[in-house]
Amino acid sequence: MRDERQPQRLEVRLAENVDEILASQKLRYKVFYEERGAQPSDEMAAQQRDFDHYDPLCDHLLVLDHGRGTGTDAVVGTYRLLRQSVANEHGGFYSADEYHIESMLNAVKETGEIMELGRSCVEADYRTMPTLQLLWQGIAAYVFKYDIKLMFGCASFHGTDPDAFSDVLTYLHHNHLAPEDMRPRAIEERYETMMRAEIGGIDQRQALRDLPPLIKGYLRLGGFVGDGAVIDHQFNTTDICIVLPTEKVTDRYYKHYERTARVS
């Protein structure tokens, strides 16, 4: 892993043109399909891109390293952002294929915008704290811009055997389950229980340490999990649903990132 980059060489912003969105899709393909074993369609494999019909609806947050090139060559990290006001006009959210999310949406629909987070990935050499902080700076600025009150989306464990994650799934269900009035639930035909062991029989501290960094980061910001895991064979993952009310994040955190990030 390379040395930490000088701050001025890294930038976070939204994709500004089609070529930058294509670059984010190529990065997603590299991480999800080549590195983690997801199964591409023939069209995806031919184009070496991860894409679906949600991409044209979303904003694509990018981290760029200007030290290694210009334009699309600089893209080293990405997140896909979809606001409810946009999703409602185009058939709903991606996560609805895995989770019942109606109660969550209804719980906050009168108070502000809702946003789905997805397709998060970072190039292997850039999986450092500065890169992750930049992504969250960009998300924070986006939250301010659109008055977003709640964020949600699927987060994943690498692999399709939920028993391989028995302790961490049990830990999450026991300690971080979302309040009932905003709790997503895996759709019945895909539901895998997260309570896979007796809570008294697991090492909860070790389970917390074993969480993927992204999920651990959501929890540190005050996030919750939905009820049930879902196996995604295409992406070779076991998914959980994350719910993150923005009010759970301190004002100081967001005010800092509002000053330092640009989302236009």
Backbone as CSV, one residue per row, in Angstrom:
resi,resn,N_x,N_y,N_z,CA_x,CA_y,CA_z,C_x,C_y,C_z
1,MET,0.847,-1.201,0.000,0.000,0.000,0.000,0.880,1.247,0.000
2,ARG,0.563,2.174,-0.831,1.430,3.322,-0.995,1.383,4.260,0.205
3,ASP,2.352,5.137,0.268,2.378,6.117,1.350,1.158,7.012,1.256
4,GLU,0.807,7.633,2.378,-0.330,8.551,2.380,-0.068,9.701,1.416
5,ARG,-1.108,10.056,0.690,-0.994,11.106,-0.316,-1.004,12.487,0.326
6,GLN,-0.340,13.410,-0.349,-0.425,14.788,0.107,-1.859,15.253,-0.065
7,PRO,-2.431,15.961,0.939,-3.835,16.331,0.889,-4.234,17.057,-0.391
8,GLN,-3.359,17.925,-0.931,-3.763,18.718,-2.085,-3.902,17.885,-3.351
9,ARG,-3.405,16.653,-3.337,-3.496,15.814,-4.515,-4.826,15.081,-4.589
10,LEU,-5.550,14.987,-3.494,-6.832,14.299,-3.454,-7.969,15.313,-3.388
11,GLU,-9.004,15.045,-4.164,-10.178,15.920,-4.205,-11.425,15.055,-4.155
12,VAL,-12.474,15.551,-3.497,-13.767,14.876,-3.512,-14.791,15.814,-4.138
13,ARG,-15.557,15.285,-5.057,-16.625,16.059,-5.712,-17.531,15.094,-6.477
14,LEU,-18.641,15.631,-6.983,-19.523,14.834,-7.819,-18.966,14.709,-9.228
15,ALA,-19.285,13.599,-9.881,-18.935,13.447,-11.288,-19.577,14.567,-12.084
16,GLU,-18.823,15.125,-13.025,-19.276,16.295,-13.773,-19.645,15.986,-15.219
17,ASN,-19.378,14.766,-15.670,-19.709,14.425,-17.059,-19.817,12.910,-17.190
18,VAL,-20.241,12.478,-18.369,-20.455,11.058,-18.625,-19.161,10.271,-18.482
19,ASP,-18.057,10.826,-18.948,-16.785,10.111,-18.876,-16.392,9.805,-17.436
20,GLU,-16.661,10.743,-16.525,-16.319,10.492,-15.123,-17.228,9.421,-14.520
21,ILE,-18.494,9.376,-14.933,-19.379,8.298,-14.471,-18.887,6.960,-15.010
22,LEU,-18.462,6.932,-16.258,-17.905,5.697,-16.820,-16.668,5.259,-16.048
23,ALA,-15.835,6.224,-15.646,-14.641,5.897,-14.866,-15.020,5.286,-13.527
24,SER,-16.076,5.795,-12.890,-16.524,5.227,-11.618,-17.052,3.809,-11.824
25,GLN,-17.736,3.576,-12.929,-18.236,2.238,-13.229,-17.098,1.256,-13.496
26,LYS,-16.042,1.722,-14.144,-14.874,0.863,-14.380,-14.181,0.522,-13.067
27,LEU,-14.115,1.489,-12.157,-13.543,1.219,-10.843,-14.401,0.205,-10.096
28,ARG,-15.704,0.357,-10.157,-16.602,-0.599,-9.516,-16.406,-1.998,-10.082
29,TYR,-16.238,-2.094,-11.379,-16.014,-3.399,-12.005,-14.714,-4.018,-11.488
30,LYS,-13.688,-3.208,-11.431,-12.388,-3.699,-10.973,-12.475,-4.239,-9.553
31,VAL,-13.175,-3.522,-8.668,-13.254,-3.917,-7.265,-14.252,-5.059,-7.068
32,PHE,-15.475,-4.900,-7.577,-16.524,-5.870,-7.292,-16.347,-7.180,-8.063
33,TYR,-15.978,-7.082,-9.342,-15.965,-8.271,-10.193,-14.585,-8.917,-10.283
34,GLU,-13.555,-8.110,-10.499,-12.225,-8.694,-10.646,-11.604,-9.054,-9.303
35,GLU,-11.831,-8.215,-8.311,-11.195,-8.439,-7.002,-12.030,-9.317,-6.091
36,ARG,-13.359,-9.110,-6.076,-14.195,-9.770,-5.083,-15.074,-10.882,-5.639
37,GLY,-14.982,-11.135,-6.925,-15.635,-12.317,-7.471,-17.099,-12.192,-7.806
38,ALA,-17.616,-10.974,-7.998,-18.989,-10.816,-8.472,-19.121,-11.374,-9.888
39,GLN,-20.354,-11.679,-10.275,-20.613,-12.314,-11.564,-21.194,-11.292,-12.543
40,PRO,-20.423,-10.862,-13.539,-20.931,-9.851,-14.471,-21.817,-10.461,-15.546
41,SER,-22.691,-9.636,-16.095,-23.403,-10.032,-17.310,-22.411,-10.028,-18.471
42,ASP,-22.813,-10.627,-19.577,-21.939,-10.629,-20.753,-21.622,-9.204,-21.200
43,GLU,-22.627,-8.320,-21.118,-22.423,-6.927,-21.535,-21.444,-6.219,-20.599
44,MET,-21.585,-6.448,-19.306,-20.650,-5.849,-18.343,-19.230,-6.345,-18.587
45,ALA,-19.082,-7.651,-18.789,-17.750,-8.216,-18.999,-17.112,-7.650,-20.256
46,ALA,-17.904,-7.465,-21.302,-17.364,-6.941,-22.556,-16.892,-5.509,-22.401
47,GLN,-17.624,-4.722,-21.591,-17.293,-3.309,-21.426,-16.425,-3.043,-20.204
48,GLN,-16.224,-4.059,-19.357,-15.427,-3.899,-18.142,-15.973,-2.768,-17.264
49,ARG,-17.309,-2.736,-17.141,-17.974,-1.733,-16.312,-19.072,-2.395,-15.499
50,ASP,-19.296,-1.900,-14.279,-20.459,-2.263,-13.480,-21.510,-1.183,-13.697
51,PHE,-22.684,-1.574,-14.176,-23.712,-0.566,-14.426,-25.091,-1.205,-14.292
52,ASP,-26.093,-0.368,-14.031,-27.490,-0.788,-14.033,-28.356,0.423,-14.351
53,HIS,-29.667,0.227,-14.334,-30.566,1.309,-14.759,-30.693,2.413,-13.719
54,TYR,-30.109,2.213,-12.516,-30.131,3.271,-11.514,-29.037,4.320,-11.760
55,ASP,-27.980,3.954,-12.440,-26.854,4.873,-12.597,-27.245,6.231,-13.180
56,PRO,-28.101,6.286,-14.222,-28.452,7.604,-14.756,-29.260,8.473,-13.788
57,LEU,-29.847,7.871,-12.765,-30.667,8.613,-11.806,-29.852,9.187,-10.658
58,CYS,-28.661,8.652,-10.460,-27.886,8.943,-9.253,-26.862,10.047,-9.479
59,ASP,-26.456,10.652,-8.374,-25.228,11.439,-8.360,-24.097,10.497,-7.973
60,HIS,-22.929,10.709,-8.599,-21.790,9.832,-8.372,-20.680,10.639,-7.703
61,LEU,-20.446,10.333,-6.435,-19.403,11.008,-5.671,-18.060,10.360,-5.980
62,LEU,-17.053,11.193,-6.233,-15.739,10.692,-6.627,-14.653,11.209,-5.702
63,VAL,-13.651,10.381,-5.472,-12.364,10.843,-4.960,-11.376,10.750,-6.111
64,LEU,-10.659,11.852,-6.360,-9.705,11.908,-7.456,-8.309,12.192,-6.919
65,ASP,-7.336,11.495,-7.473,-5.935,11.744,-7.161,-5.315,12.456,-8.356
66,HIS,-5.165,13.753,-8.239,-4.626,14.540,-9.355,-3.137,14.310,-9.545
67,GLY,-2.523,13.632,-8.585,-1.108,13.361,-8.709,-0.790,12.230,-9.673
68,ARG,-1.768,11.429,-10.015,-1.489,10.305,-10.903,-2.042,10.484,-12.308
69,GLY,-2.728,11.597,-12.553,-3.245,11.834,-13.884,-4.343,12.869,-13.874
70,THR,-4.916,13.103,-15.028,-6.001,14.069,-15.170,-7.250,13.356,-15.659
71,GLY,-8.379,14.032,-15.487,-9.627,13.478,-15.981,-9.965,12.151,-15.338
72,THR,-10.426,11.213,-16.155,-10.895,9.934,-15.629,-9.780,9.091,-15.032
73,ASP,-8.541,9.334,-15.412,-7.420,8.575,-14.841,-7.247,8.831,-13.349
74,ALA,-7.835,9.917,-12.853,-7.633,10.309,-11.465,-8.624,9.663,-10.505
75,VAL,-9.663,8.999,-10.996,-10.722,8.474,-10.136,-10.228,7.256,-9.359
76,VAL,-10.240,7.361,-8.007,-9.753,6.272,-7.161,-10.787,5.816,-6.130
77,GLY,-11.908,6.511,-6.020,-12.948,6.129,-5.071,-14.290,6.648,-5.542
78,THR,-15.364,5.978,-5.131,-16.682,6.412,-5.577,-17.770,5.948,-4.618
79,TYR,-18.871,6.670,-4.620,-20.096,6.348,-3.893,-21.253,6.750,-4.798
80,ARG,-22.329,5.979,-4.775,-23.506,6.331,-5.564,-24.600,6.844,-4.642
81,LEU,-25.174,8.006,-4.957,-26.142,8.689,-4.097,-27.460,8.861,-4.840
82,LEU,-28.559,8.435,-4.208,-29.873,8.542,-4.824,-30.856,9.122,-3.818
83,ARG,-31.392,10.301,-4.150,-32.365,10.969,-3.284,-33.777,10.458,-3.549
84,GLN,-34.601,10.458,-2.502,-35.961,9.948,-2.643,-36.768,10.759,-3.650
85,SER,-36.555,12.067,-3.682,-37.313,12.892,-4.626,-37.052,12.480,-6.065
86,VAL,-35.871,11.943,-6.335,-35.547,11.427,-7.662,-36.061,10.001,-7.816
87,ALA,-35.828,9.170,-6.807,-36.245,7.764,-6.874,-37.752,7.636,-7.062
88,ASN,-38.529,8.503,-6.411,-39.986,8.419,-6.516,-40.480,8.612,-7.942
89,GLU,-39.716,9.335,-8.738,-40.121,9.598,-10.116,-39.677,8.509,-11.086
90,HIS,-38.887,7.555,-10.574,-38.314,6.555,-11.477,-38.379,5.144,-10.914
91,GLY,-39.408,4.842,-10.139,-39.621,3.456,-9.750,-39.076,3.034,-8.410
92,GLY,-38.489,3.952,-7.629,-38.069,3.614,-6.279,-36.579,3.375,-6.120
93,PHE,-36.220,2.776,-4.994,-34.825,2.601,-4.598,-34.301,1.210,-4.955
94,TYR,-32.996,1.147,-5.165,-32.300,-0.118,-5.421,-32.509,-1.107,-4.270
95,SER,-32.438,-0.636,-3.032,-32.510,-1.516,-1.866,-33.857,-2.209,-1.739
96,ALA,-34.884,-1.701,-2.405,-36.209,-2.305,-2.313,-36.246,-3.701,-2.928
97,ASP,-35.232,-4.080,-3.706,-35.142,-5.440,-4.226,-34.755,-6.434,-3.139
98,GLU,-34.226,-5.938,-2.019,-33.788,-6.818,-0.937,-34.559,-6.600,0.356
99,TYR,-35.057,-5.373,0.573,-35.654,-5.035,1.868,-36.981,-4.303,1.713
100,HIS,-37.879,-4.600,2.652,-39.076,-3.777,2.813,-38.637,-2.490,3.520
101,ILE,-38.783,-1.354,2.862,-38.283,-0.101,3.422,-39.388,0.929,3.642
102,GLU,-40.641,0.514,3.459,-41.743,1.473,3.525,-41.844,2.139,4.893
103,SER,-41.719,1.377,5.973,-41.863,1.971,7.309,-40.778,2.996,7.569
104,MET,-39.563,2.715,7.094,-38.465,3.659,7.264,-38.740,4.949,6.501
105,LEU,-39.209,4.813,5.276,-39.489,5.999,4.467,-40.618,6.817,5.072
106,ASN,-41.647,6.131,5.563,-42.783,6.838,6.156,-42.407,7.549,7.445
107,ALA,-41.424,7.016,8.172,-41.056,7.585,9.473,-40.468,8.983,9.344
108,VAL,-39.893,9.305,8.194,-39.230,10.606,8.060,-39.702,11.385,6.835
109,LYS,-40.749,10.938,6.167,-41.109,11.545,4.889,-41.548,12.992,5.009
110,GLU,-42.025,13.408,6.180,-42.505,14.773,6.350,-41.413,15.721,6.846
111,THR,-40.252,15.191,7.188,-39.249,16.020,7.852,-38.079,16.406,6.975
112,GLY,-37.920,15.801,5.812,-36.793,16.142,4.964,-36.493,15.059,3.957
113,GLU,-35.448,15.254,3.201,-35.052,14.346,2.133,-34.423,13.069,2.702
114,ILE,-34.569,11.987,1.967,-33.986,10.695,2.297,-33.027,10.324,1.173
115,MET,-31.905,9.692,1.525,-30.909,9.353,0.511,-30.440,7.919,0.672
116,GLU,-30.323,7.229,-0.466,-29.748,5.883,-0.485,-28.282,5.961,-0.877
117,LEU,-27.434,5.303,-0.076,-26.011,5.177,-0.358,-25.751,3.806,-0.971
118,GLY,-24.897,3.753,-1.976,-24.603,2.458,-2.564,-23.338,2.464,-3.399
119,ARG,-22.944,1.258,-3.842,-21.808,1.056,-4.744,-20.533,1.742,-4.243
120,SER,-20.308,1.676,-2.947,-19.106,2.277,-2.380,-17.898,1.408,-2.679
121,CYS,-16.864,1.999,-3.245,-15.615,1.256,-3.430,-14.448,2.219,-3.604
122,VAL,-13.272,1.718,-3.240,-12.034,2.479,-3.326,-10.969,1.556,-3.901
123,GLU,-10.158,2.085,-4.787,-9.062,1.317,-5.353,-8.136,0.827,-4.233
124,ALA,-7.595,-0.369,-4.401,-6.884,-1.046,-3.312,-5.794,-0.188,-2.688
125,ASP,-4.982,0.493,-3.499,-3.868,1.273,-2.965,-4.305,2.516,-2.203
126,TYR,-5.583,2.848,-2.254,-6.077,4.084,-1.640,-7.003,3.808,-0.447
127,ARG,-7.027,2.584,0.035,-7.892,2.257,1.163,-7.225,2.679,2.466
128,THR,-7.153,3.981,2.611,-6.534,4.605,3.775,-7.531,5.561,4.414
129,MET,-7.239,5.957,5.631,-8.130,6.865,6.337,-8.353,8.188,5.596
130,PRO,-7.323,8.823,5.014,-7.575,10.081,4.296,-8.596,9.939,3.163
131,THR,-8.542,8.832,2.417,-9.501,8.630,1.335,-10.909,8.462,1.883
132,LEU,-11.061,7.635,2.910,-12.380,7.425,3.493,-12.932,8.714,4.096
133,GLN,-12.072,9.503,4.720,-12.524,10.777,5.272,-13.005,11.715,4.179
134,LEU,-12.313,11.701,3.046,-12.749,12.544,1.934,-14.125,12.128,1.424
135,LEU,-14.355,10.832,1.298,-15.678,10.373,0.875,-16.756,10.867,1.833
136,TRP,-16.481,10.793,3.138,-17.481,11.247,4.093,-17.608,12.766,4.116
137,GLN,-16.553,13.461,3.801,-16.679,14.912,3.643,-17.646,15.233,2.508
138,GLY,-17.501,14.520,1.407,-18.395,14.748,0.281,-19.834,14.408,0.617
139,ILE,-20.041,13.292,1.317,-21.394,12.915,1.715,-21.987,13.960,2.652
140,ALA,-21.180,14.452,3.589,-21.663,15.458,4.534,-22.092,16.733,3.818
141,ALA,-21.297,17.182,2.857,-21.659,18.371,2.106,-22.945,18.153,1.321
142,TYR,-23.114,16.964,0.779,-24.337,16.622,0.041,-25.554,16.632,0.966
143,VAL,-25.365,16.123,2.179,-26.433,16.131,3.179,-26.894,17.559,3.467
144,PHE,-25.949,18.481,3.621,-26.300,19.874,3.849,-27.022,20.475,2.662
145,LYS,-26.522,20.209,1.487,-27.064,20.825,0.276,-28.537,20.464,0.071
146,TYR,-28.899,19.208,0.357,-30.248,18.728,0.070,-31.093,18.493,1.320
147,ASP,-30.631,18.941,2.479,-31.374,18.816,3.730,-31.815,17.373,3.960
148,ILE,-30.874,16.462,3.872,-31.158,15.042,4.021,-31.244,14.694,5.503
149,LYS,-32.319,14.024,5.872,-32.546,13.672,7.274,-32.189,12.231,7.578
150,LEU,-32.153,11.393,6.563,-31.856,9.992,6.803,-31.141,9.411,5.594
151,MET,-30.117,8.602,5.866,-29.407,7.872,4.827,-29.563,6.382,5.091
152,PHE,-29.594,5.606,4.024,-29.691,4.161,4.195,-29.077,3.484,2.978
153,GLY,-28.894,2.184,3.088,-28.372,1.423,1.967,-27.852,0.077,2.443
154,CYS,-27.518,-0.780,1.496,-27.003,-2.099,1.823,-25.489,-2.043,2.004
155,ALA,-25.009,-2.703,3.041,-23.578,-2.900,3.261,-23.331,-4.401,3.279
156,SER,-22.103,-4.810,2.965,-21.888,-6.212,2.630,-20.729,-6.856,3.380
157,PHE,-20.883,-8.165,3.556,-19.793,-9.063,3.930,-19.405,-9.849,2.685
158,HIS,-18.128,-10.075,2.508,-17.640,-10.767,1.313,-17.853,-12.265,1.464
159,GLY,-18.765,-12.817,0.659,-19.080,-14.234,0.725,-20.572,-14.459,0.874
160,THR,-21.038,-15.648,0.501,-22.476,-15.924,0.472,-22.916,-16.964,1.496
161,ASP,-22.091,-17.239,2.485,-22.465,-18.148,3.566,-22.642,-17.342,4.844
162,PRO,-23.876,-17.035,5.229,-24.071,-16.202,6.422,-23.541,-16.843,7.701
163,ASP,-23.429,-18.161,7.724,-22.875,-18.806,8.912,-21.401,-18.459,9.109
164,ALA,-20.739,-18.043,8.026,-19.337,-17.620,8.159,-19.226,-16.313,8.946
165,PHE,-20.345,-15.601,9.054,-20.371,-14.320,9.779,-21.311,-14.418,10.975
166,SER,-21.449,-15.619,11.518,-22.437,-15.881,12.551,-22.315,-14.929,13.734
167,ASP,-21.109,-14.771,14.262,-20.943,-13.948,15.456,-21.203,-12.473,15.191
168,VAL,-20.712,-11.960,14.059,-20.890,-10.529,13.805,-22.338,-10.206,13.463
169,LEU,-23.018,-11.089,12.750,-24.436,-10.855,12.464,-25.254,-10.894,13.755
170,THR,-24.951,-11.858,14.621,-25.641,-11.932,15.904,-25.381,-10.682,16.736
171,TYR,-24.136,-10.253,16.758,-23.778,-9.039,17.494,-24.564,-7.828,16.973
172,LEU,-24.619,-7.667,15.654,-25.325,-6.523,15.077,-26.808,-6.548,15.421
173,HIS,-27.431,-7.716,15.287,-28.863,-7.814,15.568,-29.150,-7.513,17.038
174,HIS,-28.303,-7.984,17.906,-28.538,-7.820,19.340,-28.265,-6.393,19.809
175,ASN,-27.288,-5.715,19.207,-26.828,-4.421,19.727,-27.204,-3.211,18.881
176,HIS,-27.521,-3.380,17.616,-27.678,-2.217,16.741,-28.926,-2.278,15.860
177,LEU,-29.932,-3.004,16.270,-31.158,-3.108,15.487,-31.878,-1.763,15.457
178,ALA,-32.345,-1.372,14.293,-33.029,-0.087,14.129,-34.326,-0.064,14.922
179,PRO,-34.748,1.121,15.384,-36.049,1.232,16.042,-37.160,0.666,15.151
180,GLU,-38.156,0.073,15.773,-39.175,-0.664,15.028,-39.882,0.192,13.984
181,ASP,-40.107,1.485,14.296,-40.873,2.312,13.376,-40.081,2.705,12.129
182,MET,-38.783,2.421,12.092,-37.998,2.712,10.898,-37.073,1.543,10.536
183,ARG,-37.526,0.338,10.844,-36.676,-0.841,10.677,-36.973,-1.546,9.346
184,PRO,-36.030,-1.531,8.411,-36.195,-2.330,7.198,-36.170,-3.819,7.556
185,ARG,-36.870,-4.612,6.751,-36.856,-6.063,6.948,-36.616,-6.728,5.601
186,ALA,-35.708,-7.689,5.596,-35.427,-8.415,4.358,-36.717,-9.043,3.825
187,ILE,-36.888,-8.984,2.508,-38.088,-9.566,1.911,-38.104,-11.066,2.185
188,GLU,-39.311,-11.602,2.325,-39.480,-12.933,2.886,-38.684,-14.008,2.146
189,GLU,-38.728,-13.977,0.821,-38.081,-15.045,0.060,-36.555,-14.973,0.087
190,ARG,-36.008,-13.872,0.618,-34.553,-13.731,0.696,-34.059,-13.589,2.133
191,TYR,-34.954,-13.662,3.085,-34.630,-13.406,4.494,-33.711,-14.472,5.071
192,GLU,-32.600,-14.021,5.673,-31.700,-14.872,6.449,-31.603,-14.267,7.842
193,THR,-31.928,-15.043,8.859,-31.876,-14.499,10.209,-30.459,-14.077,10.567
194,MET,-30.360,-12.967,11.280,-29.059,-12.500,11.761,-28.740,-13.076,13.148
195,MET,-29.744,-13.541,13.861,-29.514,-14.169,15.169,-29.129,-15.630,14.933
196,ARG,-27.865,-15.845,14.604,-27.386,-17.175,14.219,-26.707,-17.904,15.361
197,ALA,-26.647,-17.254,16.527,-26.028,-17.869,17.704,-26.651,-17.242,18.947
198,GLU,-26.445,-17.864,20.080,-26.869,-17.272,21.350,-25.933,-16.122,21.678
199,ILE,-26.503,-14.971,22.032,-25.679,-13.798,22.264,-24.683,-14.031,23.401
200,GLY,-25.069,-14.840,24.380,-24.167,-15.115,25.490,-23.018,-16.034,25.117
201,GLY,-23.109,-16.654,23.935,-22.071,-17.591,23.531,-21.038,-17.024,22.589
202,ILE,-21.105,-15.719,22.312,-20.140,-15.118,21.392,-19.284,-14.092,22.128
203,ASP,-18.131,-13.825,21.588,-17.245,-12.781,22.100,-17.625,-11.484,21.390
204,GLN,-18.401,-10.640,22.074,-18.936,-9.451,21.427,-17.841,-8.455,21.066
205,ARG,-16.817,-8.352,21.864,-15.718,-7.443,21.537,-15.000,-7.895,20.277
206,GLN,-14.803,-9.198,20.150,-14.151,-9.709,18.948,-15.054,-9.531,17.736
207,ALA,-16.355,-9.732,17.913,-17.298,-9.528,16.813,-17.239,-8.094,16.317
208,LEU,-17.142,-7.142,17.234,-17.030,-5.736,16.843,-15.738,-5.506,16.067
209,ARG,-14.661,-6.104,16.519,-13.385,-5.950,15.809,-13.437,-6.574,14.416
210,ASP,-14.235,-7.619,14.251,-14.291,-8.340,12.980,-15.197,-7.693,11.950
211,LEU,-15.904,-6.649,12.320,-16.798,-5.984,11.363,-16.004,-5.362,10.224
212,PRO,-16.521,-5.407,8.993,-15.876,-4.674,7.900,-15.770,-3.189,8.244
213,PRO,-14.697,-2.518,7.818,-14.488,-1.110,8.187,-15.666,-0.209,7.822
214,LEU,-16.304,-0.434,6.668,-17.418,0.427,6.270,-18.579,0.308,7.247
215,ILE,-18.925,-0.915,7.619,-20.027,-1.119,8.567,-19.670,-0.540,9.923
216,LYS,-18.443,-0.747,10.350,-18.003,-0.186,11.627,-18.090,1.343,11.601
217,GLY,-17.749,1.933,10.465,-17.850,3.385,10.331,-19.281,3.879,10.446
218,TYR,-20.219,3.170,9.823,-21.631,3.546,9.945,-22.086,3.498,11.406
219,LEU,-21.680,2.463,12.123,-22.092,2.335,13.521,-21.521,3.461,14.364
220,ARG,-20.284,3.859,14.085,-19.675,4.947,14.844,-20.407,6.263,14.625
221,LEU,-21.070,6.396,13.484,-21.836,7.604,13.204,-23.259,7.523,13.748
222,GLY,-23.570,6.436,14.434,-24.905,6.294,15.011,-25.856,5.485,14.179
223,GLY,-25.337,4.678,13.275,-26.189,3.900,12.391,-26.814,2.688,13.072
224,PHE,-27.883,2.185,12.442,-28.583,0.985,12.876,-28.560,-0.034,11.738
225,VAL,-29.022,-1.255,12.049,-29.168,-2.274,11.012,-30.619,-2.708,10.939
226,GLY,-31.012,-3.175,9.758,-32.342,-3.722,9.573,-32.434,-5.154,10.067
227,ASP,-33.621,-5.716,9.922,-33.893,-7.082,10.370,-33.667,-8.043,9.219
228,GLY,-32.667,-8.906,9.362,-32.426,-9.935,8.358,-31.302,-9.592,7.406
229,ALA,-30.555,-10.615,7.029,-29.521,-10.482,6.001,-30.052,-11.046,4.688
230,VAL,-29.382,-10.683,3.601,-29.775,-11.131,2.259,-28.524,-11.602,1.522
231,ILE,-28.606,-12.760,0.890,-27.504,-13.255,0.084,-27.637,-12.716,-1.332
232,ASP,-26.579,-12.094,-1.823,-26.546,-11.568,-3.186,-25.516,-12.383,-3.969
233,HIS,-26.018,-13.351,-4.742,-25.117,-14.252,-5.448,-24.371,-13.537,-6.580
234,GLN,-25.005,-12.549,-7.207,-24.312,-11.836,-8.279,-23.058,-11.156,-7.753
235,PHE,-23.161,-10.512,-6.583,-22.036,-9.759,-6.043,-21.189,-10.571,-5.060
236,ASN,-21.563,-11.846,-4.835,-20.795,-12.705,-3.937,-20.707,-12.099,-2.540
237,THR,-21.867,-11.649,-2.034,-21.906,-10.967,-0.748,-23.079,-11.447,0.098
238,THR,-22.976,-11.191,1.390,-24.093,-11.271,2.319,-24.375,-9.845,2.768
239,ASP,-25.569,-9.363,2.493,-25.901,-7.957,2.696,-26.713,-7.745,3.965
240,ILE,-26.503,-6.583,4.573,-27.374,-6.087,5.628,-27.806,-4.682,5.238
241,CYS,-28.893,-4.215,5.825,-29.377,-2.864,5.532,-28.981,-1.929,6.667
242,ILE,-28.346,-0.827,6.296,-27.917,0.197,7.251,-28.902,1.364,7.219
243,VAL,-29.249,1.871,8.381,-30.099,3.055,8.519,-29.330,4.077,9.337
244,LEU,-29.157,5.282,8.791,-28.336,6.292,9.470,-29.045,7.639,9.481
245,PRO,-29.775,7.957,10.574,-30.346,9.296,10.696,-29.240,10.335,10.799
246,THR,-29.351,11.400,10.034,-28.276,12.387,10.059,-28.210,13.125,11.390
247,GLU,-29.319,13.143,12.135,-29.289,13.807,13.439,-28.396,13.076,14.424
248,LYS,-28.074,11.822,14.112,-27.193,11.061,14.976,-25.740,11.514,14.862
249,VAL,-25.439,12.266,13.827,-24.078,12.757,13.624,-23.991,14.144,14.239
250,THR,-22.961,14.395,14.983,-22.869,15.652,15.719,-22.810,16.855,14.784
251,ASP,-23.336,17.972,15.259,-23.279,19.206,14.479,-21.827,19.587,14.171
252,ARG,-20.965,19.355,15.100,-19.559,19.722,14.888,-18.964,18.958,13.709
253,TYR,-19.301,17.674,13.588,-18.790,16.856,12.485,-19.221,17.448,11.151
254,TYR,-20.504,17.707,11.017,-21.001,18.183,9.732,-20.553,19.610,9.437
255,LYS,-20.500,20.448,10.461,-20.060,21.817,10.210,-18.618,21.846,9.728
256,HIS,-17.797,20.960,10.274,-16.401,20.880,9.816,-16.349,20.487,8.345
257,TYR,-17.114,19.457,7.983,-17.038,18.974,6.612,-17.746,19.903,5.641
258,GLU,-18.721,20.660,6.131,-19.373,21.643,5.269,-18.357,22.688,4.808
259,ARG,-17.391,23.016,5.653,-16.394,24.004,5.295,-15.359,23.453,4.324
260,THR,-15.107,22.132,4.380,-13.955,21.594,3.662,-14.310,20.801,2.425
261,ALA,-15.577,20.504,2.200,-15.955,19.704,1.035,-16.795,20.539,0.076
262,ARG,-16.732,20.143,-1.191,-17.491,20.855,-2.229,-18.357,19.855,-2.982
263,VAL,-19.647,20.102,-2.976,-20.574,19.326,-3.789,-21.389,20.307,-4.593
264,SER,-21.263,20.241,-5.900,-21.972,21.198,-6.762,-22.761,20.465,-7.821
